[in-house]
Amino acid sequence: MAKQTKLSRIRIAILCVLFYSVNTTPYAFADDDAKKPDIAQQRKFDYFYYEGLRLKNVEKYDSSYEMFRRCLEIDSTSSAAMFEISSYYLQLNRPENAVALLKKAVANSPDNQEYRSTLASLLFNMGMFGEAAEEYELLVRVFPEKPELNYYLAEAYTRMGEIGDAIDTYNALENAMGMHEAISMEKFQLYMTIEQPDSAFNELKKLVNKFPMESRYPIMIGDLYLQRDDTVQALKYFHQAYAIDPESPYYPVSMANYYEKTGQRDAARQQIREALINERLDVNTKMNILARYIVQLQRSKQDIDGANALFQTLLEQHPDESRLKLAYGEFLATQNKFDEARFQYQLVTESEPENIDAWQQYLRLSLRAQDMDEVIRICNKCREIFPDAMEFWFYLGIAHYQKEDYRQAIETYKEGISLTPKENPVLISEFYGQLGDTYFRIKETDKSFEAYEEALKYNDKNVAVLNNYAYYLSLLKKDLTKAERMSAQCIKMEPDNATYIDTYAWVFFVQGNYLLAKVYIEQALSKDRTNSSELVDHYGDILYLSGEKEKALEQWNKAKELGKNSATLDRKISEKAYFEETEEELFNHMNGENAGETEQ
């Protein structure tokens, strides 16, 4: 996939545009006199064809398709009509049909470059590289004045694994177009693929010789030598680049990488710092230099903490640059310095209150910090600034819920539902899901389950709703068949989610099927990465009613050690027997670990 992305970039760099029609006549009947139409049919064909083009231009695609279909009824050999209809097959995600039509169009109009180029490109995108190469080979022969076609042919050869043919084709392209960085880099990669490093590096050295005043090429060669741990050759080319252009923004990053590679970390940071304080470099260039340096540190698994001082250097120079604060906030978050990151985002919201990205990041970290007062302030402010951004209603409701202001949470969710466009059913489903959770928490179970039903009407694959609905039904011992079905659906969608597997186990437990309950609770524990006290407590309950009373007591004690605070758990441990939870504990499960978590 990385290779394909790289090829796409080079495709843009070379600027090959292949949509030139050689034969533009839409009406092309067979030579057989018996099949030639009269003038009336020809006029009828022309009307349908040009009406189809008109309708296509005004985006009336269904009507346009019908016009081209009628063209083929009049002339079944019309390449132009076939070509137009093939594009509709592509829009309908039926590429096989498009290929079949394009092959007929090419067969009937073999000299039309547009038809054959489109067919070749489609075959390539479908992974049919051999057939694509055959089409590009024909194009290269028929249109030798278009050397860029060799590029696409080389791509096809590369994907086929015919590396030698690909190199030969790039050579032909280079002979026609002259040296080009993209072509040389492709040849470099291909030579490296077939383990010919000398030939590979010669390609880049030819660029250096061809463009002796371009410092990027010796830096590029030096970087590649550095990747191969040849620090001597790397330094040689870095010095060559510096002699050409001492102010190159690429040079300090490469030298910093060299110093990191040779264990001179202080020198590496100093190299970057000198670039960052260079007044002749604009802030965008400096940010790119720092970003490249950080990426290199991460790739080499070096300590990135020292980059914080470099960010501070930039911030001192550009204290009003919001993009820099956002980048620094993101970088701090990658180091788990969430409070410091939150401060950077807060600064941006104060200086640029219309910057929704900064507000979103500030909100995310405030949620993470469980600072619900600040979440409420953020959401209320953003509801004024961004009245169409319904996420702020959503998280405002969550904040009210976390502060146990359940009635205010309910009102917020209802307002969010009323304001969310019906074209966004997924978000409406999430609102209803939160509404259902809140109603359950205040023991209004009928309203809770009604809200869950509404949530599933808008999104029947809302996995958090399916899980919570099933779990709370099982706690109340109601409609257990439905609970089992919904819980099974959760596991089908997320088979490795320990919480959802635990719910499935608990449904079986309530049904009295202790064998299956034990199978699934053990599976849940094997996938749990959170040391969930709730799962361990459930395991003890299941073991007890399965007849393994001593093991059950062990699990209850373990749940207590993991932090579960429950009067019923204490009673189970002291009396060494299973007891059902009290009603208050039952409804407190809204804060328990089986509740579907909202992504923050």
C-alpha positions in Angstrom: 0.0 0.0 0.0 2.9 2.4 0.8 4.2 1.7 -2.7 0.9 2.6 -4.3 0.7 5.9 -2.3 4.1 6.8 -3.5 3.2 6.0 -7.1 0.2 8.3 -6.8 2.4 11.2 -5.6 4.7 10.7 -8.6 1.7 10.5 -10.9 0.8 14.0 -9.9 4.4 15.2 -10.2 4.8 14.0 -13.7 1.5 15.6 -14.7 0.4 13.0 -17.2 -3.1 13.7 -18.5 -4.3 11.0 -20.9 -7.8 12.0 -21.7 -7.5 13.0 -25.4 -10.1 11.6 -27.7 -8.9 10.6 -31.2 -12.2 9.6 -32.6 -15.0 11.8 -31.3 -17.8 10.5 -33.6 -20.5 9.0 -31.4 -22.3 7.3 -34.4 -20.3 4.4 -35.8 -22.4 1.7 -37.5 -20.9 -1.4 -39.0 -19.8 -1.5 -42.6 -22.4 -4.0 -43.5 -24.8 -2.1 -45.8 -27.7 -4.1 -44.4 -27.0 -2.7 -41.0 -26.6 0.9 -42.1 -29.4 3.2 -40.8 -31.4 5.6 -42.7 -31.1 9.3 -42.1 -34.0 9.3 -39.6 -32.3 6.8 -37.4 -29.1 8.7 -37.5 -30.9 11.8 -36.3 -32.6 9.8 -33.6 -29.3 8.5 -32.4 -27.7 11.9 -32.4 -30.6 13.3 -30.4 -30.4 10.6 -27.7 -26.6 10.9 -27.5 -26.4 14.7 -27.2 -29.4 14.8 -24.9 -27.6 12.2 -22.7 -24.5 14.4 -22.5 -26.7 17.4 -21.6 -28.5 15.5 -18.8 -25.2 14.3 -17.6 -23.9 17.8 -17.3 -26.9 18.9 -15.2 -26.4 15.8 -13.0 -29.6 14.0 -14.1 -27.8 10.7 -14.2 -30.7 8.3 -14.4 -32.2 10.1 -17.4 -28.8 10.5 -19.0 -28.2 6.7 -18.6 -31.5 6.0 -20.3 -30.5 8.2 -23.3 -27.2 6.3 -23.8 -29.0 3.0 -23.4 -31.3 4.0 -26.3 -28.3 4.9 -28.3 -27.1 1.3 -28.0 -30.6 0.0 -29.1 -30.1 1.9 -32.3 -26.4 1.2 -32.8 -25.1 -1.7 -30.7 -21.5 -1.0 -31.9 -21.3 2.6 -30.7 -18.1 2.9 -28.7 -19.1 6.4 -27.5 -22.3 5.2 -26.0 -20.6 2.2 -24.4 -17.9 4.5 -23.0 -20.6 6.7 -21.4 -22.5 3.8 -19.9 -19.3 2.3 -18.5 -18.9 5.3 -16.3 -22.3 4.7 -14.8 -21.3 1.1 -14.0 -18.3 2.5 -12.1 -20.6 4.8 -10.1 -22.7 1.7 -9.2 -19.6 -0.1 -8.1 -19.9 -2.7 -10.9 -16.4 -2.5 -12.3 -16.6 -5.9 -14.1 -19.5 -4.6 -16.2 -17.5 -1.4 -16.9 -14.5 -3.4 -18.1 -16.7 -5.6 -20.4 -18.2 -2.5 -22.1 -14.8 -0.7 -22.3 -13.3 -3.7 -24.0 -16.0 -3.6 -26.6 -15.6 0.1 -27.1 -11.8 -0.4 -27.6 -12.4 -3.3 -30.0 -14.7 -1.1 -32.1 -12.5 2.0 -31.9 -8.9 0.7 -31.4 -7.3 4.1 -32.2 -9.2 6.0 -29.5 -6.7 6.8 -26.8 -9.3 7.9 -24.3 -11.1 4.6 -24.4 -8.0 2.4 -24.2 -6.4 4.6 -21.5 -9.6 4.4 -19.4 -9.7 0.7 -19.8 -6.0 0.3 -18.9 -6.4 2.5 -15.8 -9.5 0.5 -14.7 -7.7 -2.8 -15.1 -4.8 -1.5 -13.1 -7.1 -0.3 -10.3 -8.8 -3.7 -10.2 -5.4 -5.4 -9.8 -5.4 -6.9 -13.3 -1.9 -5.7 -13.9 -1.1 -8.1 -16.7 -4.0 -7.0 -18.9 -3.3 -3.4 -17.9 0.3 -3.7 -19.1 -0.9 -5.1 -22.4 -3.1 -2.1 -23.0 -0.4 0.3 -22.0 2.1 -1.5 -24.4 -0.3 -0.9 -27.2 -0.8 2.8 -26.2 3.0 3.3 -26.2 3.3 1.8 -29.7 0.3 3.7 -31.1 1.1 7.1 -29.5 5.0 7.3 -29.3 4.7 11.1 -29.2 3.3 10.7 -25.6 6.3 9.4 -23.7 4.4 9.8 -20.3 2.5 6.6 -21.2 5.7 4.8 -20.3 5.2 5.8 -16.7 1.9 4.0 -16.4 3.4 1.0 -18.2 6.3 0.9 -15.7 3.8 1.1 -12.9 2.0 -2.0 -14.2 5.3 -3.9 -14.7 6.3 -3.0 -11.1 3.0 -4.3 -9.7 3.4 -7.5 -11.7 6.9 -8.0 -10.3 8.6 -7.5 -13.6 11.2 -5.2 -12.2 13.7 -5.4 -15.1 10.9 -4.4 -17.6 9.9 -1.6 -15.3 13.4 -0.2 -15.1 13.7 -0.4 -18.9 10.5 1.5 -19.3 11.5 4.2 -16.9 14.8 4.5 -18.9 12.7 5.0 -22.1 10.7 7.7 -20.3 13.8 9.4 -19.0 15.3 9.4 -22.5 12.2 11.1 -23.9 11.6 13.6 -21.0 15.0 14.1 -19.5 16.1 13.5 -15.9 13.3 13.9 -13.4 13.6 13.4 -9.6 10.4 11.2 -9.5 11.7 8.9 -12.2 15.2 8.6 -10.6 13.6 7.8 -7.2 11.5 5.1 -8.7 14.5 3.5 -10.3 16.4 3.8 -7.0 13.6 1.9 -5.2 13.4 -0.8 -7.9 17.2 -1.4 -7.9 17.0 -1.7 -4.1 14.2 -4.2 -4.5 16.3 -6.4 -6.7 19.3 -5.9 -4.3 21.5 -3.8 -6.6 22.5 -1.0 -4.2 25.3 0.3 -6.4 23.0 0.8 -9.3 20.4 2.3 -7.0 22.8 5.0 -5.6 24.2 5.7 -9.1 20.7 6.9 -10.0 20.7 9.5 -7.3 24.4 10.5 -8.0 23.3 11.2 -11.6 20.9 13.7 -10.2 23.7 15.4 -8.2 25.8 15.6 -11.3 22.9 16.9 -13.5 21.9 19.5 -10.9 25.1 20.5 -9.1 23.6 23.6 -7.5 20.6 21.7 -5.9 21.4 20.8 -2.3 18.5 18.5 -1.8 20.0 15.7 -3.8 23.2 15.2 -1.8 21.1 15.5 1.4 18.8 12.8 0.0 21.8 10.5 -0.7 23.2 11.2 2.7 19.9 10.4 4.4 19.8 7.1 2.5 23.4 6.2 3.5 22.4 7.1 7.1 19.5 4.7 6.9 22.1 2.0 5.9 24.2 3.0 8.9 27.0 4.3 6.7 27.7 7.4 8.7 31.0 8.2 6.8 29.4 8.4 3.4 26.4 10.2 4.9 28.5 13.0 6.4 30.4 13.4 3.1 27.2 14.2 1.3 25.8 16.4 4.0 29.0 18.5 3.8 28.6 18.6 0.1 25.0 19.9 0.5 26.2 22.6 3.0 28.8 23.8 0.6 26.1 24.3 -2.0 23.5 26.0 0.3 24.4 26.6 4.0 20.8 27.9 4.6 19.0 24.8 3.3 16.1 23.9 5.7 16.8 20.2 5.0 20.4 20.3 6.1 19.9 20.8 9.9 17.4 18.0 10.1 19.7 15.6 8.3 22.7 16.7 10.5 20.6 16.3 13.6 19.7 12.7 12.5 23.4 12.1 11.9 24.3 13.3 15.4 21.5 11.2 16.9 22.8 8.1 15.0 26.3 8.7 16.3 25.1 9.3 19.9 25.7 13.1 19.9 22.3 14.1 21.2 23.2 17.5 22.5 24.7 18.3 19.1 21.6 17.1 17.4 19.3 19.4 19.4 21.7 22.3 18.9 21.6 21.8 15.2 17.8 22.0 15.2 17.8 24.9 17.6 20.0 26.9 15.3 17.6 26.4 12.4 14.6 27.4 14.6 16.2 30.7 15.7 17.2 31.5 12.1 15.3 34.7 11.4 15.5 34.1 7.6 13.3 31.0 7.9 9.5 31.5 8.1 7.5 29.8 10.8 6.0 27.2 8.4 9.5 26.1 7.4 10.5 25.9 11.1 7.5 23.9 12.0 8.3 21.5 9.2 11.9 21.2 10.4 10.8 20.4 13.9 8.1 18.0 12.7 10.6 16.1 10.6 13.0 15.9 13.5 10.4 14.5 15.8 9.3 11.9 13.3 12.9 10.8 13.0 13.3 10.6 16.8 10.1 8.5 16.9 11.2 6.2 14.1 14.6 5.6 15.8 12.8 5.2 19.2 15.0 8.0 20.7 14.0 10.1 23.7 11.7 12.8 22.4 11.4 14.8 25.6 14.2 17.1 24.5 12.0 18.3 21.6 9.8 20.2 24.2 12.6 22.7 24.7 12.7 23.2 20.9 9.0 23.9 20.9 9.5 26.4 23.6 12.1 28.1 21.5 9.6 28.5 18.6 6.9 29.7 21.0 9.2 32.4 22.3 9.8 33.6 18.7 6.1 33.3 17.6 3.9 33.7 20.7 0.8 34.5 18.7 1.1 31.5 16.3 -2.0 29.4 17.0 -0.9 26.6 14.7 2.2 26.2 16.7 0.3 26.0 20.0 -2.0 23.3 18.5 1.0 21.3 17.3 2.6 21.6 20.7 -0.6 20.5 22.4 -0.7 17.4 20.2 2.9 16.6 20.8 2.5 17.0 24.6 -0.6 14.7 24.5 1.6 12.0 22.8 3.8 12.1 25.9 0.8 11.8 28.2 1.3 15.3 29.4 -2.4 16.0 29.2 -2.6 19.0 31.6 0.1 20.8 29.7 -1.5 19.9 26.4 -4.9 21.2 27.6 -3.3 24.5 28.5 -2.0 25.0 25.0 -5.5 24.3 23.5 -7.1 26.7 26.1 -4.7 29.4 24.9 -5.9 29.0 21.4 -9.6 29.1 22.3 -9.0 32.4 24.1 -7.1 34.0 21.2 -9.2 32.4 18.4 -12.7 31.6 19.8 -13.8 30.6 16.3 -11.2 27.8 16.1 -13.4 24.7 16.5 -10.5 22.3 16.4 -8.9 23.9 19.4 -12.3 23.7 21.3 -12.7 20.0 20.4 -9.3 19.1 21.7 -9.7 21.2 24.8 -13.1 19.5 25.4 -11.6 16.0 24.9 -8.8 16.6 27.4 -11.2 18.2 29.9 -13.4 15.1 29.7 -10.3 13.0 30.2 -9.5 15.0 33.3 -13.0 14.5 34.6 -13.2 18.3 34.9 -17.0 18.4 34.4 -17.4 22.0 35.5 -15.0 23.0 32.7 -16.8 20.7 30.3 -20.1 22.4 31.0 -18.5 25.8 30.5 -16.9 24.7 27.2 -20.1 23.2 25.8 -22.3 26.2 26.8 -19.8 28.6 25.1 -19.5 26.4 22.0 -23.3 26.1 21.7 -23.3 29.9 21.2 -20.4 30.0 18.8 -21.2 26.8 16.8 -25.0 26.3 16.9 -24.8 23.5 14.3 -22.2 21.4 16.1 -24.4 19.0 18.1 -21.5 17.3 19.8 -21.5 20.1 22.3 -25.1 19.3 23.3 -24.1 15.6 23.6 -21.1 16.2 25.9 -23.0 18.8 27.9 -25.5 16.1 28.7 -22.7 13.7 29.7 -21.2 16.3 32.0 -24.6 16.9 33.7 -25.0 13.2 34.1 -21.5 12.8 35.7 -22.4 15.6 38.2 -25.6 13.6 39.0 -27.8 16.3 37.7 -29.9 13.7 35.8 -32.9 15.9 35.0 -30.7 18.5 33.4 -28.9 15.8 31.4 -32.3 14.5 30.2 -33.4 18.0 29.1 -30.1 18.5 27.3 -30.3 15.2 25.4 -33.9 16.0 24.4 -32.9 19.4 23.1 -30.1 17.7 21.2 -32.5 15.3 19.6 -34.8 18.1 18.5 -32.0 20.1 16.9 -30.1 17.3 15.2 -31.0 16.9 11.5 -32.8 13.7 10.6 -30.0 13.2 8.0 -27.7 12.3 11.0 -29.4 9.2 12.4 -26.2 7.9 14.0 -26.0 10.9 16.3 -29.7 10.8 17.1 -29.3 7.2 18.1 -26.4 8.2 20.4 -28.6 10.9 22.0 -31.4 8.4 22.6 -28.9 5.9 24.0 -27.6 8.4 26.6 -31.2 9.3 27.4 -32.0 5.6 28.0 -28.9 5.3 30.3 -30.0 8.3 32.3 -33.6 7.2 32.7 -32.3 3.8 34.0 -30.1 5.5 36.5 -33.1 7.3 38.1 -35.2 4.1 38.0 -37.6 5.1 35.2 -37.1 1.8 33.4 -40.0 2.0 31.1 -38.8 5.4 29.7 -35.3 3.9 29.6 -36.3 1.0 27.4 -38.5 3.2 25.2 -35.4 5.5 24.6 -33.3 2.4 23.7 -36.0 1.3 21.2 -35.8 4.7 19.6 -32.0 4.6 19.5 -32.2 1.3 17.6 -34.7 2.6 15.2 -32.2 5.2 14.1 -29.2 2.8 14.2 -29.9 -0.9 14.7 -26.1 -1.5 15.0 -25.6 0.9 18.0 -23.5 -1.6 19.9 -23.4 0.4 23.2 -27.2 0.6 23.2 -27.6 -3.1 22.4 -25.2 -4.0 25.2 -26.7 -1.7 27.9 -30.3 -2.7 26.9 -29.5 -6.4 27.1 -27.6 -6.0 30.4 -30.3 -4.0 32.1 -33.0 -6.4 30.9 -31.0 -9.2 32.5 -30.6 -7.3 35.8 -34.4 -6.9 35.9 -34.9 -10.5 34.7 -37.2 -9.2 31.9 -37.4 -10.4 28.2 -34.3 -12.5 28.5 -34.7 -14.0 25.0 -34.5 -10.5 23.6 -31.5 -9.7 25.8 -29.7 -12.8 24.6 -30.3 -11.9 21.0 -29.1 -8.3 21.4 -26.0 -9.4 23.4 -25.1 -12.0 20.8 -25.3 -9.2 18.2 -22.8 -7.2 20.2 -20.3 -10.1 20.3 -20.7 -10.6 16.5 -19.8 -6.9 15.9 -17.0 -6.8 18.5 -15.9 -10.3 19.3 -12.9 -9.2 21.5 -14.8 -6.8 23.7 -14.6 -8.2 27.2 -17.5 -6.1 28.5 -19.8 -7.3 25.8 -18.8 -10.9 26.4 -19.4 -10.5 30.1 -23.0 -9.2 29.4 -23.6 -12.3 27.3 -22.4 -14.5 30.2 -24.6 -12.7 32.6 -27.7 -13.2 30.4 -27.0 -16.9 30.5 -26.5 -16.8 34.2 -29.8 -15.1 34.8 -31.4 -17.7 32.6 -29.9 -20.5 34.8 -27.6 -21.7 32.0 -24.5 -21.8 34.3 -22.4 -23.9 31.9 -22.6 -21.4 29.0 -22.3 -18.5 31.5 -19.0 -20.0 32.8 -17.7 -20.5 29.2 -18.3 -16.9 28.3 -17.2 -15.3 31.6 -13.9 -17.1 31.3 -13.6 -15.9 27.7 -14.3 -12.3 28.9 -11.7 -12.5 31.6 -9.1 -13.8 29.0 -9.7 -10.7 26.9 -10.0 -8.2 29.7 -7.0 -5.8 29.9 -8.5 -3.5 32.7 -8.5 -5.8 35.7 -12.2 -5.4 35.9 -13.6 -6.0 39.4 -17.1 -6.3 38.0 -16.1 -9.2 35.7 -14.3 -11.0 38.6 -17.4 -10.5 40.9 -19.6 -12.0 38.1 -17.2 -14.9 37.8 -17.5 -15.7 41.5 -21.3 -15.6 41.2 -21.3 -18.0 38.3 -18.8 -20.4 40.0 -20.9 -20.5 43.1 -24.1 -21.5 41.4 -22.1 -23.9 39.3 -21.2 -25.7 42.5 -17.6 -24.4 42.8 -18.1 -22.5 46.1 -14.4 -22.3 47.2 -13.3 -20.9 43.9 -16.3 -18.5 44.0 -15.0 -17.1 47.3 -11.6 -16.6 45.9 -13.0 -14.5 43.1 -15.2 -12.4 45.4 -12.1 -11.6 47.5 -10.2 -10.8 44.3 -13.0 -8.4 43.2 -12.8 -6.7 46.6 -9.0 -6.4 46.2 -9.5 -4.8 42.8 -11.6 -2.1 44.3 -15.2 -3.1 44.1 -17.2 -1.5 46.9 -20.5 -3.2 47.5 -22.5 -4.2 50.6 -23.7 -7.4 48.8 -20.1 -8.3 47.9 -19.1 -7.9 51.5 -22.0 -10.1 52.6 -21.1 -12.8 50.0 -17.5 -12.9 51.4 -18.5 -12.9 55.1 -21.3 -15.5 54.7 -19.5 -17.5 51.9 -22.7 -17.6 49.9 -24.3 -16.0 46.8 -26.8 -13.2 47.3 -28.5 -11.0 44.7 -27.7 -7.3 44.6 -30.0 -4.8 46.4 -32.3 -2.6 44.3 -30.0 0.4 44.9 -27.0 -1.5 43.7 -28.9 -2.8 40.8 -29.6 0.8 39.5 -26.1 1.9 40.4 -25.0 -0.4 37.6 -25.3 2.7 35.3 -21.9 3.6 36.7 -20.7 0.0 36.5 -18.4 -1.5 34.0 -21.0 -3.1 31.8 -22.4 0.2 30.7 -21.4 1.1 27.2 -18.6 3.6 27.2 -18.9 6.9 25.3 -15.9 7.7 23.3 -14.2 10.8 24.4 
